[in-house]
Amino acid sequence: MRRSPRSAKRSRYHHGDLRAALIDTAIELLRERGVQGFSLAEASRRLGVAAAAPYRHFADREELLAAVAVRASEALVERLVAGRSELLSPAVDRTG
């Protein structure tokens, strides 16, 4: 299976925020394979880092999954706040 140019670019980690890159990659893997198919080893492979690298940021698989859950809850809160703002903003008169 070939990767798109976009995903190929994101599949390698280049001395940035490895913690965030691991969370992003975990989200991709969870979408593709579900929780049972997710592993730190596969996330490491996709990022092109050593298998031990994730353990500098996460104690284990469950801790990385917890970070994914935190990111998801933050995204949900942002959407809810944005939706609430739209509901509370004055209605635009579209009749005129």
Buried (B, 14 or more C-beta within 10 A) or exposed (E): EEEEEEEEEBBEBEEEEBBEBBBBBBBBBBEEEEEEEBBBEBBBEBBEBEEEBBBEBBEEBEEBBEBBEEBEEEEEEEEEEEEEEEEEEEEEEEEE
